[in-house]
Each structure stands twice: as C-alpha cells, then as structure tokens.
C-alpha cells in the first residue's frame, strides 16, 4: 500500500481484518514507510537497496514507534538514513559496528566486575562456606573484616603476594599474630577456590614467609581448683552465662554448640541431647550427649523464654553472644576472690584460659579418672586417634554406653569438687 504519510492518516489507519501486518510506503519520501500490526502497534522504518536491481541486498532501519515520533520527525530520521546511501556510506554497518563495540565494552566491564575481589568472595562464600563449614559465620566475618576493605574493587588477578603480606603484617604489627596466621589460612583457601574457577593461575597466599607467627597448639588445662573458681565466678554472673559456662564444663562440647542450642535438641525424658550434624564441627553425623544428673539440674533451672527456641538468649530471636565480655567478668571475679582470700592488695589473676579449654580439661580429667582415651574422644566428638585412617572407615562403633558412663563419672567428679568442704571457693550444683 502506498500513501502519503500524514498525522491524520497514521492516526486513523488500521490493519485490515484477517491480516497480521499492514505496510504503508510513503509517496513523499521513497524508502520511508509505516508498519501497522493487527494489535494496533504502529512503527516507522526506512529501507534502501545496496546497489541496483531486485537481487541486491536491502538495508533496513527501525526508526521508532508512532507517538514517540511524529510523522515529520520520523520522515526526517529516514531522510538522514537514506541520504547516507547516496553519499556512499553504509549506515547500517556503522550502526551494527557501534552496537557490537558497545556490547563488547559492556561484556568486558561485566567480566572485569565478575573478577572483582568482592564478587569472587561472594561466590566463594556461597559455594564453599555458608552452611558448609562448621564455622561459616566466623570464616565469612574474618574474610570481610581483614581483606575486603583493602581489596574491594580490585581484580583478583592483580592481587599479589605483597598485597597479602600488607594485610597480614598490619595484623602482626597490632600484636595479633594468631589472627594473622588464621587469616592467612582463610585467604589461601579463597585463592585456591579462585584457581579452581580458572580466575587466577597462582595462589598469592601460598609459600613461606607470609607470617612470622608460628602455630603453637594450645595445651591449657584448668586444674581442679581452677574449675571450681570458674564455676563460682560464673555463677555470680547469673543467666545466661552462669549456666552456659557450667554446661560447658560438664559436657565438654564446643562453645557454640552449647551457646546456640535450641530446646528441640534435648530429650530430657530419655536423657539425651542430640546435636544435629549441621551444628557439629565436621558436619558428618549427629552427636549424642548423655545428660547427666548434674547437667539436668542446670537445664531444669533454665528459664523457658516464651517465643524463643534457645536455651541461652537475651533477645529471644538470637542465641546469646558476648562471650569475651562474660569471660572478662569471670576473670575479674576470680581475681577479687583470690585477693580477698589472701588478704592482699593486688588481685591474683588466673592464668589465661578460654572456654575451649574446658574440653581439654574434661579430656584430661577423664583420663585421670582412668577412662579410655578413645571413649573420651568420642565424648567430645573427636575421631579417636586409634581409629584414624583406615580404622575410621571400618570402625563405626559409637561407644554410647561407655560415653554415658564417662560423662556420669565426670559429673560426679565435678560435683565432688564443688561439695568438698576442704576446698576453698566451693559452690554446690543446684537447680
């Protein structure tokens, strides 16, 4: 159909019934036209053959929709396109080249952003850390705290060993050698992931000389008197830290396994606390802890917070936190008790310890009571050293009766320490 395209014509023209598309070629400017679909959509276009004859290639450009452009505006755009052919210019090739260049630039920018440290870190956390590692929150927190401020916006391919050293040395200069050592291990695992994704060729956190702090395994064991001191000092703090510290001493389980425990894990009638696999360090299998009479007395005395699933909470919505501050108060209470007992002006500070040392103290104490080491290691959810390697594959006995007997023996031992009238700073277990 040929027609002079005017505003009034374009406004009223419709696609005939039974047709999907109506094409109207402008009689005023050859090569300029209008498309009308059966849905009423109207758009302007321009077309011109490259060369002479019907067999030559036709170039086409979409100008825009009616409403966005008036007829005269569309005719003007079409005229620019058509005149370019007269001048020997292939405007469509130029348009395509421009589009391809923009697309390539955009793709390069996107690829570069995908290699930014924060983007690769997020991918690593999602694939290898969150819900997979037992200490996923701590791992994510350390990586974000120590490395993200320095490397945000950096392409991972540009991060060198010197960059890693700068971060680790800053930690060591602040007296945080242990944090530097742990951070080196965490960031090395991150770079190994980046290598597996073919983003980098070498791991800048591998090799010697990255940290000067050597790993020294902790060997701290609280003796009987210190356990009593911690128990009594913790009790002065009240809920939630008094029963939390006491359950740590009695059970030998890990800090967050106890601190983040929900009531749903406890079967008080059966006397078993089952820690699901996803809350254990290795995340391989659930871990059963026998509830001794001493532990049950503490559990029975805990307040049941309405609307909260947790044993220990101050917000109802989340498990308790603030362990460093709580330990500091326990240390202060111990020092004051020692000072008062000795009648001295200066407080005698208890040697450095951590809540994790309760596990070692329980293990050492159970051995002193004559309990087998492979049973003790099962109690604290370690793979027994005598069963590692091939033995760990074929030996699946869980020693549940032996573990129950061991925890009961340890519970009686702690209770005897607390009720021994010849021991200073004693306090009975009570509900």
VOGU-3710 file (C-alpha; in Angstrom, 3 decimals, decimal comma):
1> xxxxxxxxxx> 0,000/0,000/0,000  1,300/3,453/-0,928  0,062/6,617/0,714  1,397/9,988/1,716  2,032/9,601/5,417  0,415/12,393/7,422  -0,500/12,735/11,086  -4,214/12,289/10,391  -3,650/9,248/8,192  -1,296/7,486/10,619
11> xxxxxxxxxx> -3,653/8,227/13,499  -6,628/6,542/11,842  -5,107/3,754/9,749  -5,693/0,166/10,948  -4,595/-3,279/9,870  -7,275/-4,960/7,706  -9,169/-7,875/9,233  -7,541/-11,211/8,556  -4,068/-9,741/8,149  -1,262/-9,728/10,684
21> xxxxxxxxxx> 0,597/-6,735/9,269  -0,075/-3,707/7,056  2,859/-1,952/5,361  2,295/1,592/4,044  5,051/3,091/1,858  5,301/6,869/1,840  4,773/8,504/-1,560  6,548/11,681/-0,481  9,884/10,047/0,535  10,655/6,785/-1,242
31> xxxxxxxxxx> 12,138/4,280/1,211  10,169/5,651/4,167  7,229/3,681/5,474  4,878/2,657/8,292  4,090/-0,770/9,778  0,736/-1,414/11,445  0,142/-4,712/13,266  -3,218/-6,333/13,927  -2,844/-5,311/17,597  -2,678/-1,657/16,566
41> xxxxxxxxxx> 1,046/-1,108/17,087  2,446/1,463/14,587  6,137/1,964/13,841  8,160/3,895/11,244  11,008/2,415/9,186  13,316/3,226/6,303  14,858/0,873/3,734  17,212/1,125/0,739  18,831/-1,395/-1,550  22,635/-1,506/-1,637
51> xxxxxxxxxx> 23,198/-1,309/-5,390  20,803/-1,641/-8,317  18,369/-4,418/-9,145  15,930/-6,532/-7,204  18,597/-9,070/-6,264  20,756/-6,578/-4,378  20,804/-6,579/-0,577  18,227/-4,421/1,171  19,221/-2,496/4,289  16,568/-1,675/6,838
61> xxxxxxxxxx> 16,410/0,504/9,935  13,678/0,841/12,521  13,115/4,485/13,362  10,635/4,260/16,237  7,000/3,991/17,200  4,222/6,398/16,366  3,684/8,568/19,420  7,364/8,604/20,243  7,935/10,190/16,863  5,604/12,358/14,822
71> xxxxxxxxxx> 5,348/11,666/11,098  7,632/14,606/10,246  10,219/13,638/12,850  10,265/10,060/11,549  10,487/11,282/7,928  13,475/13,448/8,910  15,280/10,492/10,514  14,518/8,358/7,482  15,912/11,071/5,195  19,246/11,039/7,097
81> xxxxxxxxxx> 19,451/7,302/6,685  18,609/7,337/3,010  20,969/10,228/2,164  23,827/8,306/3,732  23,480/5,721/0,970  23,642/8,418/-1,661  26,944/9,573/-0,152  28,314/6,038/-0,271  28,045/5,383/3,475  26,754/2,043/4,793
91> xxxxxxxxxx> 24,933/3,468/7,810  23,624/0,072/8,938  27,129/-1,365/9,022  28,128/1,612/11,129  25,149/1,087/13,415  25,977/-2,604/13,786  29,627/-1,825/14,428  28,655/0,711/17,082  26,301/-1,768/18,746  28,903/-4,516/18,654
101> xxxxxxxxxx> 31,518/-2,199/20,139  29,154/-1,185/22,946  28,264/-4,817/23,598  31,929/-5,788/23,702  32,723/-2,953/26,082  29,801/-3,928/28,305  30,833/-7,591/28,278  34,406/-6,669/29,143  33,207/-4,474/32,003  30,931/-7,277/33,251
111> xxxxxxxxxx> 33,760/-9,796/33,038  36,000/-7,412/34,949  33,357/-6,919/37,648  32,955/-10,693/37,917  36,667/-10,844/38,773  36,466/-8,137/41,433  37,534/-9,452/44,826  34,120/-8,831/46,395  32,345/-10,712/43,575  34,637/-13,729/43,771
121> xxxxxxxxxx> 34,438/-13,634/47,579  30,639/-13,740/47,447  30,789/-16,694/45,054  33,264/-18,471/47,347  31,129/-17,875/50,435  28,010/-19,154/48,682  29,665/-22,280/47,245  32,190/-23,286/49,906  31,435/-21,613/53,231  27,825/-20,796/54,120
131> xxxxxxxxxx> 26,029/-23,810/55,537  29,043/-26,000/54,728  31,809/-25,100/57,154  31,080/-25,517/60,851  32,474/-22,041/61,485  30,966/-20,442/58,421  29,962/-17,201/60,158  33,394/-16,745/61,695  35,103/-17,508/58,382  32,946/-15,026/56,479
141> xxxxxxxxxx> 33,409/-12,394/59,170  37,200/-12,705/59,182  37,480/-12,525/55,397  35,258/-9,465/55,221  36,932/-7,755/58,188  40,576/-8,198/57,214  40,589/-8,313/53,394  37,515/-6,652/51,917  38,450/-3,067/52,967  41,846/-3,399/51,263
151> xxxxxxxxxx> 40,795/-5,210/48,088  37,277/-4,047/47,285  37,132/-3,107/43,600  40,368/-4,966/42,852  40,575/-7,547/40,080  41,674/-10,779/41,785  44,258/-11,293/39,055  46,064/-8,150/40,277  46,334/-9,194/43,949  49,925/-10,174/44,652
161> xxxxxxxxxx> 51,838/-11,804/47,470  52,888/-8,313/48,527  49,223/-7,341/48,925  48,638/-10,379/51,125  51,716/-9,544/53,182  50,498/-5,985/53,711  47,270/-7,227/55,308  48,946/-9,882/57,451  51,745/-7,583/58,598  49,234/-4,969/59,727
171> xxxxxxxxxx> 47,671/-7,607/61,959  51,040/-8,681/63,330  52,033/-5,051/63,980  48,926/-4,754/66,153  50,034/-7,755/68,174  47,506/-10,059/66,501  49,867/-12,772/65,341  47,312/-15,513/65,880  44,738/-13,635/63,806  47,339/-13,159/61,067
181> xxxxxxxxxx> 48,078/-16,882/60,970  44,405/-17,833/60,816  43,669/-15,145/58,224  46,473/-16,432/56,023  44,888/-19,904/56,061  41,451/-18,483/55,246  42,605/-16,303/52,369  44,753/-19,115/50,981  41,627/-21,304/50,781  39,861/-18,447/48,981
191> xxxxxxxxxx> 42,621/-18,140/46,384  42,640/-21,916/45,891  38,953/-21,604/45,030  39,740/-18,782/42,578  42,332/-21,036/40,924  39,791/-23,848/40,623  37,469/-21,404/38,840  40,296/-20,566/36,407  40,334/-16,931/37,548  43,973/-16,875/38,674
201> xxxxxxxxxx> 46,991/-19,017/37,874  48,832/-18,972/41,223  47,902/-18,626/44,890  49,480/-15,416/46,290  48,872/-16,619/49,867  50,904/-19,812/49,481  54,569/-20,309/50,222  56,885/-19,441/53,075  57,401/-16,149/54,826  53,852/-14,859/54,808
211> xxxxxxxxxx> 53,542/-14,778/58,601  56,211/-14,761/61,276  53,918/-16,221/63,918  54,282/-19,968/64,194  51,359/-22,095/65,208  51,662/-23,274/68,793  48,960/-25,772/69,783  47,114/-24,794/72,937  47,766/-27,072/75,886  45,990/-25,146/78,641
221> xxxxxxxxxx> 44,169/-27,391/81,087  42,318/-25,940/84,067  43,152/-27,886/87,213  40,501/-28,893/89,737  40,865/-25,727/91,790  40,594/-23,503/88,714  37,456/-25,307/87,539  35,869/-24,604/90,916  36,937/-20,956/90,725  35,468/-20,522/87,257
231> xxxxxxxxxx> 32,241/-22,260/88,289  31,768/-19,989/91,316  32,761/-16,808/89,481  30,446/-17,648/86,586  27,547/-18,262/88,975  27,837/-14,662/90,157  27,052/-13,519/86,611  23,623/-15,177/86,587  21,721/-16,123/83,444  22,723/-16,680/80,675
241> xxxxxxxxxx> 26,474/-17,021/81,251  26,462/-18,872/84,590  24,563/-21,946/83,325  26,302/-21,674/79,940  29,811/-21,896/81,422  28,729/-24,660/83,794  27,254/-26,769/80,976  30,485/-26,280/79,039  32,450/-27,668/81,988  30,116/-30,637/82,487
251> xxxxxxxxxx> 29,570/-31,603/78,834  32,912/-30,833/77,160  31,111/-29,715/73,994  32,140/-26,753/71,851  31,196/-23,212/72,842  28,736/-22,507/70,050  27,271/-25,997/70,183  26,149/-25,174/73,717  25,518/-21,444/73,360  23,360/-21,815/70,222
261> xxxxxxxxxx> 21,492/-24,951/71,298  17,687/-24,937/70,911  15,377/-26,778/73,284  14,273/-29,029/70,425  17,605/-30,894/70,589  17,003/-32,048/74,159  15,048/-35,155/75,147  15,024/-34,738/78,907  12,911/-37,859/79,455  15,408/-40,029/77,564
271> xxxxxxxxxx> 18,337/-38,092/78,995  19,929/-37,364/75,592  20,970/-34,172/73,878  21,356/-34,738/70,111  23,407/-32,140/68,264  22,467/-32,339/64,554  25,231/-32,840/62,010  24,980/-29,300/60,639  25,824/-27,853/64,058  28,874/-30,044/64,653
281> xxxxxxxxxx> 32,354/-29,058/63,552  32,773/-31,789/60,937  29,088/-31,785/59,861  29,263/-35,516/59,189  26,779/-37,032/61,645  24,606/-36,115/64,641  26,320/-36,273/68,013  24,571/-37,640/71,104  25,477/-36,243/74,519  24,224/-38,078/77,600
291> xxxxxxxxxx> 22,503/-35,695/80,025  23,984/-36,387/83,463  22,103/-35,555/86,694  24,336/-32,510/87,148  23,546/-31,255/83,639  19,838/-31,934/84,088  19,770/-29,877/87,281  21,085/-26,902/85,315  18,707/-27,470/82,400  15,692/-27,766/84,713
301> xxxxxxxxxx> 16,580/-24,413/86,268  16,849/-22,562/82,970  14,050/-20,083/82,202  11,861/-21,045/79,247  11,706/-17,847/77,211  8,309/-17,588/75,560  8,672/-17,269/71,812  12,354/-18,244/71,795  13,717/-21,682/70,821  17,102/-21,139/72,502
311> xxxxxxxxxx> 18,418/-22,229/75,888  20,539/-19,112/76,153  19,292/-15,816/74,736  18,978/-12,171/75,651  16,983/-11,101/72,590  14,594/-14,078/72,204  15,334/-14,047/68,462  19,028/-15,000/68,514  21,279/-17,113/70,742  23,477/-15,437/73,317
321> xxxxxxxxxx> 26,713/-13,695/72,320  29,287/-11,523/74,079  31,457/-14,355/75,379  34,622/-12,227/75,615  32,942/-9,721/77,914  31,446/-12,502/80,027  34,830/-14,204/80,438  36,382/-10,881/81,408  33,837/-10,573/84,236  34,568/-14,134/85,352
331> xxxxxxxxxx> 38,313/-13,379/85,433  37,675/-10,244/87,479  35,506/-12,131/89,970  38,190/-14,812/90,356  40,896/-12,197/90,923  38,802/-10,432/93,548  38,051/-13,717/95,331  41,750/-14,630/95,344  42,663/-11,193/96,635  40,109/-11,410/99,442
341> xxxxxxxxxx> 41,171/-14,941/100,428  44,855/-13,980/100,552  44,280/-10,618/102,196  46,448/-8,935/99,597  46,083/-5,557/97,935  46,797/-6,808/94,414  44,487/-9,235/92,684  45,986/-12,591/91,655  44,890/-13,100/88,065  44,051/-16,597/86,852
351> xxxxxxxxxx> 46,383/-17,732/84,019  44,985/-17,130/80,547  42,238/-19,572/79,531  39,385/-19,792/77,032  36,033/-21,604/77,110  37,501/-24,071/74,600  39,972/-25,144/77,292  37,078/-26,782/79,167  37,117/-29,520/76,513  40,795/-30,195/77,119
361> xxxxxxxxxx> 40,226/-30,051/80,872  37,408/-32,595/80,612  39,538/-34,872/78,437  42,494/-34,672/80,779  40,267/-35,111/83,830  38,538/-38,176/82,385  41,912/-39,746/81,643  42,934/-39,090/85,242  39,789/-40,933/86,297  41,032/-43,955/84,343
371> xxxxxxxxxx> 38,695/-43,665/81,350  39,826/-44,927/77,938  41,072/-42,229/75,576  39,050/-43,465/72,594  35,880/-43,112/74,698  36,905/-39,638/75,861  37,455/-38,540/72,270  34,013/-39,829/71,310  32,522/-37,839/74,185  33,965/-34,573/72,825
381> xxxxxxxxxx> 33,154/-35,629/69,237  36,676/-36,237/68,008  37,576/-39,158/65,794  39,581/-41,341/68,211  43,276/-41,213/67,363  43,474/-45,017/67,434  40,736/-45,156/64,769  42,019/-42,610/62,285  42,824/-43,536/58,705  41,534/-46,912/57,576
391> xxxxxxxxxx> 40,301/-47,691/61,082  37,949/-44,698/60,994  36,340/-46,081/57,822  35,578/-49,546/59,168  35,118/-48,863/62,871  31,680/-47,325/63,356  31,028/-48,291/66,971  29,881/-45,205/68,861  30,602/-46,455/72,431  27,331/-44,974/73,680
401> xxxxxxxxxx> 27,206/-46,905/76,995  30,873/-46,097/77,636  30,314/-42,434/76,810  27,354/-42,259/79,175  29,415/-43,821/81,953  32,295/-41,429/81,251  30,119/-38,305/81,428  28,457/-39,565/84,602  31,868/-40,179/86,182  32,974/-36,685/85,185
411> xxxxxxxxxx> 29,760/-35,173/86,539  30,288/-36,868/89,895  33,895/-35,694/89,912  32,900/-32,060/89,340  30,151/-32,310/91,943  32,605/-33,728/94,459  34,966/-30,836/93,781  32,166/-28,350/94,396  30,949/-30,012/97,604  34,358/-30,763/99,092
421> xxxxxxxxxx> 34,438/-28,715/102,286  38,256/-28,864/102,316  38,436/-26,980/99,021  38,295/-23,198/99,054  35,887/-21,281/96,806  33,356/-24,091/96,524  29,762/-23,901/95,432  27,266/-26,773/95,153  25,437/-27,616/91,937  21,895/-26,540/92,431
431> x> 18,779/-26,037/90,420
//
